[in-house]
Amino acid sequence: MVVDSTVPRADQTLDARGLSCPLPLLKAKQALNSLASGQVLHVSATDAGSRRDFQRFAELSGHALLHADTLDGEFHYWLRKS
């Protein structure tokens, strides 16, 4: 699921750890609404379902999933707002 091997610089971060589906994605959508086009949101989550959710969300929304990674049981996503 890694789109790029380099981790992009984030303009904003969102800690969605401990939240269950669909809350990580809903909080990410709200955070993206506050960003300008081209800015990057970094999301940290612990819900394994978020892997599928963020990939599909990027495909449907037009936002770019720049990078996705798993580290110590946490899932990290970098989304560029369209």
N, CA, C and O atoms as CSV, one atom per row, in Angstrom:
chain,resi,resn,atom,element,x,y,z
A,1,MET,N,N,0.808,-1.198,0.000
A,1,MET,CA,C,0.000,0.000,0.000
A,1,MET,C,C,0.850,1.260,0.000
A,1,MET,O,O,0.301,2.353,-0.142
A,2,VAL,N,N,2.164,1.156,0.153
A,2,VAL,CA,C,3.016,2.333,0.146
A,2,VAL,C,C,3.049,2.900,-1.257
A,2,VAL,O,O,3.400,2.207,-2.212
A,3,VAL,N,N,2.677,4.176,-1.374
A,3,VAL,CA,C,2.620,4.827,-2.666
A,3,VAL,C,C,3.984,5.386,-3.039
A,3,VAL,O,O,4.383,5.332,-4.202
A,4,ASP,N,N,4.704,5.923,-2.057
A,4,ASP,CA,C,6.006,6.530,-2.265
A,4,ASP,C,C,6.900,6.079,-1.117
A,4,ASP,O,O,6.417,5.881,-0.002
A,5,SER,N,N,8.176,5.919,-1.369
A,5,SER,CA,C,9.067,5.433,-0.319
A,5,SER,C,C,9.535,6.542,0.622
A,5,SER,O,O,10.108,6.250,1.672
A,6,THR,N,N,9.307,7.784,0.277
A,6,THR,CA,C,9.706,8.895,1.147
A,6,THR,C,C,8.486,9.418,1.898
A,6,THR,O,O,7.381,9.496,1.360
A,7,VAL,N,N,8.720,9.771,3.143
A,7,VAL,CA,C,7.631,10.285,3.972
A,7,VAL,C,C,7.507,11.788,3.727
A,7,VAL,O,O,8.466,12.527,3.949
A,8,PRO,N,N,6.351,12.246,3.278
A,8,PRO,CA,C,6.178,13.672,3.001
A,8,PRO,C,C,6.067,14.505,4.285
A,8,PRO,O,O,5.718,13.992,5.348
A,9,ARG,N,N,6.368,15.775,4.160
A,9,ARG,CA,C,6.200,16.705,5.269
A,9,ARG,C,C,4.719,17.016,5.406
A,9,ARG,O,O,4.038,17.298,4.420
A,10,ALA,N,N,4.229,16.962,6.638
A,10,ALA,CA,C,2.799,17.198,6.879
A,10,ALA,C,C,2.562,18.646,7.315
A,10,ALA,O,O,3.330,19.210,8.095
A,11,ASP,N,N,1.494,19.225,6.798
A,11,ASP,CA,C,1.075,20.558,7.218
A,11,ASP,C,C,0.225,20.488,8.482
A,11,ASP,O,O,0.158,21.447,9.250
A,12,GLN,N,N,-0.417,19.352,8.688
A,12,GLN,CA,C,-1.260,19.144,9.869
A,12,GLN,C,C,-1.219,17.662,10.234
A,12,GLN,O,O,-1.080,16.801,9.366
A,13,THR,N,N,-1.342,17.379,11.530
A,13,THR,CA,C,-1.389,15.992,11.977
A,13,THR,C,C,-2.703,15.726,12.698
A,13,THR,O,O,-3.293,16.620,13.305
A,14,LEU,N,N,-3.139,14.499,12.617
A,14,LEU,CA,C,-4.367,14.069,13.278
A,14,LEU,C,C,-4.082,12.772,14.021
A,14,LEU,O,O,-3.639,11.789,13.428
A,15,ASP,N,N,-4.337,12.779,15.317
A,15,ASP,CA,C,-4.162,11.583,16.134
A,15,ASP,C,C,-5.517,10.902,16.271
A,15,ASP,O,O,-6.378,11.346,17.031
A,16,ALA,N,N,-5.691,9.817,15.524
A,16,ALA,CA,C,-6.943,9.061,15.567
A,16,ALA,C,C,-6.721,7.708,16.232
A,16,ALA,O,O,-7.517,6.786,16.058
A,17,ARG,N,N,-5.633,7.593,16.997
A,17,ARG,CA,C,-5.338,6.339,17.688
A,17,ARG,C,C,-6.397,6.079,18.747
A,17,ARG,O,O,-6.818,6.989,19.461
A,18,GLY,N,N,-6.819,4.827,18.839
A,18,GLY,CA,C,-7.830,4.441,19.818
A,18,GLY,C,C,-9.258,4.595,19.314
A,18,GLY,O,O,-10.196,4.157,19.981
A,19,LEU,N,N,-9.437,5.202,18.163
A,19,LEU,CA,C,-10.777,5.377,17.596
A,19,LEU,C,C,-11.106,4.202,16.682
A,19,LEU,O,O,-10.245,3.719,15.947
A,20,SER,N,N,-12.343,3.749,16.730
A,20,SER,CA,C,-12.793,2.644,15.886
A,20,SER,C,C,-13.456,3.165,14.628
A,20,SER,O,O,-13.930,4.300,14.583
A,21,CYS,N,N,-13.483,2.333,13.621
A,21,CYS,CA,C,-14.135,2.623,12.349
A,21,CYS,C,C,-15.584,3.056,12.596
A,21,CYS,O,O,-16.277,2.402,13.376
A,22,PRO,N,N,-16.055,4.099,11.983
A,22,PRO,CA,C,-15.471,4.896,10.913
A,22,PRO,C,C,-14.838,6.203,11.401
A,22,PRO,O,O,-14.537,7.072,10.583
A,23,LEU,N,N,-14.630,6.362,12.696
A,23,LEU,CA,C,-14.162,7.642,13.233
A,23,LEU,C,C,-12.820,8.129,12.692
A,23,LEU,O,O,-12.703,9.326,12.428
A,24,PRO,N,N,-11.790,7.284,12.507
A,24,PRO,CA,C,-10.547,7.826,11.945
A,24,PRO,C,C,-10.754,8.506,10.590
A,24,PRO,O,O,-10.203,9.575,10.328
A,25,LEU,N,N,-11.545,7.880,9.747
A,25,LEU,CA,C,-11.793,8.459,8.427
A,25,LEU,C,C,-12.649,9.719,8.526
A,25,LEU,O,O,-12.376,10.698,7.831
A,26,LEU,N,N,-13.662,9.717,9.361
A,26,LEU,CA,C,-14.510,10.908,9.510
A,26,LEU,C,C,-13.708,12.091,10.033
A,26,LEU,O,O,-13.871,13.213,9.555
A,27,LYS,N,N,-12.846,11.845,11.011
A,27,LYS,CA,C,-12.007,12.924,11.557
A,27,LYS,C,C,-11.025,13.423,10.503
A,27,LYS,O,O,-10.739,14.618,10.434
A,28,ALA,N,N,-10.511,12.515,9.686
A,28,ALA,CA,C,-9.602,12.912,8.609
A,28,ALA,C,C,-10.327,13.779,7.582
A,28,ALA,O,O,-9.774,14.771,7.106
A,29,LYS,N,N,-11.547,13.414,7.243
A,29,LYS,CA,C,-12.328,14.214,6.295
A,29,LYS,C,C,-12.547,15.620,6.836
A,29,LYS,O,O,-12.436,16.595,6.094
A,30,GLN,N,N,-12.858,15.730,8.128
A,30,GLN,CA,C,-13.047,17.049,8.747
A,30,GLN,C,C,-11.748,17.851,8.713
A,30,GLN,O,O,-11.760,19.043,8.408
A,31,ALA,N,N,-10.642,17.205,9.022
A,31,ALA,CA,C,-9.351,17.899,9.015
A,31,ALA,C,C,-8.979,18.359,7.606
A,31,ALA,O,O,-8.457,19.460,7.433
A,32,LEU,N,N,-9.241,17.533,6.608
A,32,LEU,CA,C,-8.948,17.920,5.226
A,32,LEU,C,C,-9.758,19.143,4.810
A,32,LEU,O,O,-9.285,19.963,4.023
A,33,ASN,N,N,-10.972,19.269,5.334
A,33,ASN,CA,C,-11.803,20.428,5.006
A,33,ASN,C,C,-11.168,21.730,5.460
A,33,ASN,O,O,-11.440,22.782,4.882
A,34,SER,N,N,-10.325,21.680,6.485
A,34,SER,CA,C,-9.705,22.898,7.001
A,34,SER,C,C,-8.386,23.227,6.297
A,34,SER,O,O,-7.801,24.284,6.535
A,35,LEU,N,N,-7.922,22.328,5.438
A,35,LEU,CA,C,-6.660,22.545,4.728
A,35,LEU,C,C,-6.890,23.190,3.370
A,35,LEU,O,O,-7.965,23.079,2.781
A,36,ALA,N,N,-5.853,23.868,2.888
A,36,ALA,CA,C,-5.881,24.429,1.535
A,36,ALA,C,C,-5.476,23.342,0.545
A,36,ALA,O,O,-4.811,22.374,0.914
A,37,SER,N,N,-5.870,23.500,-0.682
A,37,SER,CA,C,-5.509,22.557,-1.728
A,37,SER,C,C,-3.993,22.418,-1.790
A,37,SER,O,O,-3.266,23.411,-1.781
A,38,GLY,N,N,-3.524,21.162,-1.853
A,38,GLY,CA,C,-2.095,20.899,-1.931
A,38,GLY,C,C,-1.429,20.640,-0.590
A,38,GLY,O,O,-0.305,20.140,-0.545
A,39,GLN,N,N,-2.105,20.974,0.505
A,39,GLN,CA,C,-1.522,20.723,1.818
A,39,GLN,C,C,-1.655,19.242,2.176
A,39,GLN,O,O,-2.485,18.524,1.619
A,40,VAL,N,N,-0.809,18.800,3.130
A,40,VAL,CA,C,-0.720,17.385,3.481
A,40,VAL,C,C,-1.165,17.163,4.923
A,40,VAL,O,O,-0.773,17.891,5.834
A,41,LEU,N,N,-1.990,16.142,5.102
A,41,LEU,CA,C,-2.476,15.716,6.416
A,41,LEU,C,C,-1.837,14.378,6.751
A,41,LEU,O,O,-1.859,13.448,5.945
A,42,HIS,N,N,-1.262,14.292,7.958
A,42,HIS,CA,C,-0.725,13.017,8.458
A,42,HIS,C,C,-1.686,12.490,9.512
A,42,HIS,O,O,-1.994,13.188,10.478
A,43,VAL,N,N,-2.159,11.270,9.332
A,43,VAL,CA,C,-3.097,10.640,10.261
A,43,VAL,C,C,-2.433,9.421,10.896
A,43,VAL,O,O,-1.848,8.590,10.201
A,44,SER,N,N,-2.531,9.320,12.231
A,44,SER,CA,C,-2.095,8.134,12.969
A,44,SER,C,C,-3.344,7.430,13.467
A,44,SER,O,O,-4.219,8.064,14.055
A,45,ALA,N,N,-3.439,6.122,13.237
A,45,ALA,CA,C,-4.613,5.354,13.648
A,45,ALA,C,C,-4.187,3.977,14.150
A,45,ALA,O,O,-3.109,3.488,13.811
A,46,THR,N,N,-5.040,3.364,14.955
A,46,THR,CA,C,-4.778,2.004,15.434
A,46,THR,C,C,-5.805,1.008,14.904
A,46,THR,O,O,-5.638,-0.197,15.090
A,47,ASP,N,N,-6.841,1.473,14.263
A,47,ASP,CA,C,-7.883,0.604,13.721
A,47,ASP,C,C,-7.405,-0.031,12.417
A,47,ASP,O,O,-7.154,0.669,11.436
A,48,ALA,N,N,-7.279,-1.362,12.410
A,48,ALA,CA,C,-6.783,-2.069,11.226
A,48,ALA,C,C,-7.662,-1.831,10.001
A,48,ALA,O,O,-7.166,-1.868,8.875
A,49,GLY,N,N,-8.950,-1.590,10.199
A,49,GLY,CA,C,-9.849,-1.314,9.083
A,49,GLY,C,C,-9.537,-0.020,8.370
A,49,GLY,O,O,-9.981,0.191,7.242
A,50,SER,N,N,-8.782,0.845,9.012
A,50,SER,CA,C,-8.449,2.129,8.394
A,50,SER,C,C,-7.585,1.932,7.155
A,50,SER,O,O,-7.590,2.786,6.269
A,51,ARG,N,N,-6.848,0.840,7.071
A,51,ARG,CA,C,-6.013,0.595,5.893
A,51,ARG,C,C,-6.863,0.565,4.636
A,51,ARG,O,O,-6.544,1.213,3.639
A,52,ARG,N,N,-7.934,-0.183,4.694
A,52,ARG,CA,C,-8.852,-0.274,3.547
A,52,ARG,C,C,-9.577,1.051,3.341
A,52,ARG,O,O,-9.723,1.525,2.214
A,53,ASP,N,N,-10.033,1.646,4.452
A,53,ASP,CA,C,-10.831,2.872,4.385
A,53,ASP,C,C,-10.069,4.028,3.740
A,53,ASP,O,O,-10.615,4.724,2.883
A,54,PHE,N,N,-8.822,4.241,4.139
A,54,PHE,CA,C,-8.073,5.382,3.612
A,54,PHE,C,C,-7.711,5.191,2.147
A,54,PHE,O,O,-7.719,6.149,1.374
A,55,GLN,N,N,-7.393,3.961,1.762
A,55,GLN,CA,C,-7.091,3.688,0.355
A,55,GLN,C,C,-8.320,3.984,-0.510
A,55,GLN,O,O,-8.224,4.667,-1.530
A,56,ARG,N,N,-9.446,3.473,-0.100
A,56,ARG,CA,C,-10.685,3.660,-0.869
A,56,ARG,C,C,-11.128,5.119,-0.866
A,56,ARG,O,O,-11.574,5.638,-1.889
A,57,PHE,N,N,-11.004,5.783,0.291
A,57,PHE,CA,C,-11.362,7.194,0.399
A,57,PHE,C,C,-10.548,8.030,-0.589
A,57,PHE,O,O,-11.093,8.903,-1.264
A,58,ALA,N,N,-9.260,7.765,-0.672
A,58,ALA,CA,C,-8.416,8.523,-1.602
A,58,ALA,C,C,-8.869,8.296,-3.048
A,58,ALA,O,O,-8.914,9.240,-3.838
A,59,GLU,N,N,-9.199,7.071,-3.389
A,59,GLU,CA,C,-9.648,6.764,-4.748
A,59,GLU,C,C,-10.935,7.504,-5.094
A,59,GLU,O,O,-11.087,8.017,-6.202
A,60,LEU,N,N,-11.859,7.555,-4.137
A,60,LEU,CA,C,-13.173,8.150,-4.402
A,60,LEU,C,C,-13.200,9.667,-4.276
A,60,LEU,O,O,-13.973,10.331,-4.967
A,61,SER,N,N,-12.366,10.220,-3.401
A,61,SER,CA,C,-12.443,11.652,-3.086
A,61,SER,C,C,-11.599,12.527,-3.996
A,61,SER,O,O,-11.860,13.723,-4.128
A,62,GLY,N,N,-10.594,11.939,-4.622
A,62,GLY,CA,C,-9.690,12.732,-5.443
A,62,GLY,C,C,-8.485,13.237,-4.668
A,62,GLY,O,O,-7.563,13.790,-5.266
A,63,HIS,N,N,-8.470,13.059,-3.348
A,63,HIS,CA,C,-7.289,13.399,-2.563
A,63,HIS,C,C,-6.239,12.318,-2.825
A,63,HIS,O,O,-6.580,11.170,-3.108
A,64,ALA,N,N,-4.962,12.693,-2.730
A,64,ALA,CA,C,-3.893,11.736,-3.017
A,64,ALA,C,C,-3.380,11.095,-1.738
A,64,ALA,O,O,-3.009,11.794,-0.795
A,65,LEU,N,N,-3.357,9.774,-1.702
A,65,LEU,CA,C,-2.719,9.051,-0.611
A,65,LEU,C,C,-1.240,8.955,-0.992
A,65,LEU,O,O,-0.847,8.105,-1.791
A,66,LEU,N,N,-0.432,9.837,-0.409
A,66,LEU,CA,C,0.971,9.935,-0.778
A,66,LEU,C,C,1.809,8.806,-0.212
A,66,LEU,O,O,2.735,8.320,-0.860
A,67,HIS,N,N,1.478,8.392,1.000
A,67,HIS,CA,C,2.287,7.392,1.683
A,67,HIS,C,C,1.435,6.740,2.756
A,67,HIS,O,O,0.616,7.401,3.394
A,68,ALA,N,N,1.624,5.456,2.952
A,68,ALA,CA,C,0.956,4.723,4.023
A,68,ALA,C,C,1.986,3.789,4.626
A,68,ALA,O,O,2.767,3.170,3.904
A,69,ASP,N,N,1.989,3.686,5.943
A,69,ASP,CA,C,2.987,2.875,6.612
A,69,ASP,C,C,2.406,2.309,7.900
A,69,ASP,O,O,1.465,2.865,8.466
A,70,THR,N,N,2.977,1.198,8.357
A,70,THR,CA,C,2.597,0.588,9.621
A,70,THR,C,C,3.841,0.540,10.490
A,70,THR,O,O,4.892,0.069,10.054
A,71,LEU,N,N,3.723,1.028,11.720
A,71,LEU,CA,C,4.849,1.045,12.637
A,71,LEU,C,C,4.365,0.725,14.041
A,71,LEU,O,O,3.539,1.448,14.598
A,72,ASP,N,N,4.875,-0.351,14.610
A,72,ASP,CA,C,4.531,-0.756,15.976
A,72,ASP,C,C,3.024,-0.846,16.206
A,72,ASP,O,O,2.523,-0.390,17.234
A,73,GLY,N,N,2.307,-1.428,15.258
A,73,GLY,CA,C,0.872,-1.617,15.401
A,73,GLY,C,C,0.042,-0.376,15.130
A,73,GLY,O,O,-1.173,-0.390,15.327
A,74,GLU,N,N,0.673,0.689,14.686
A,74,GLU,CA,C,-0.050,1.909,14.321
A,74,GLU,C,C,0.023,2.087,12.812
A,74,GLU,O,O,1.010,1.732,12.168
A,75,PHE,N,N,-1.038,2.641,12.275
A,75,PHE,CA,C,-1.135,2.887,10.841
A,75,PHE,C,C,-1.003,4.390,10.608
A,75,PHE,O,O,-1.636,5.197,11.289
A,76,HIS,N,N,-0.170,4.748,9.633
A,76,HIS,CA,C,0.092,6.155,9.350
A,76,HIS,C,C,-0.222,6.428,7.879
A,76,HIS,O,O,0.136,5.653,6.993
A,77,TYR,N,N,-0.896,7.543,7.649
A,77,TYR,CA,C,-1.317,7.927,6.302
A,77,TYR,C,C,-0.976,9.387,6.062
A,77,TYR,O,O,-1.124,10.223,6.953
A,78,TRP,N,N,-0.519,9.692,4.854
A,78,TRP,CA,C,-0.267,11.057,4.451
A,78,TRP,C,C,-1.142,11.321,3.224
A,78,TRP,O,O,-0.978,10.692,2.178
A,79,LEU,N,N,-2.058,12.248,3.374
A,79,LEU,CA,C,-3.001,12.595,2.311
A,79,LEU,C,C,-2.766,14.023,1.845
A,79,LEU,O,O,-2.644,14.935,2.664
A,80,ARG,N,N,-2.701,14.221,0.534
A,80,ARG,CA,C,-2.605,15.571,-0.024
A,80,ARG,C,C,-4.003,15.980,-0.490
A,80,ARG,O,O,-4.649,15.284,-1.273
A,81,LYS,N,N,-4.445,17.132,0.016
A,81,LYS,CA,C,-5.782,17.610,-0.358
A,81,LYS,C,C,-5.790,18.028,-1.822
A,81,LYS,O,O,-4.874,18.697,-2.300
A,82,SER,N,N,-6.830,17.623,-2.516
A,82,SER,CA,C,-6.950,17.959,-3.945
A,82,SER,C,C,-7.355,19.414,-4.131
A,82,SER,O,O,-7.503,19.874,-5.263
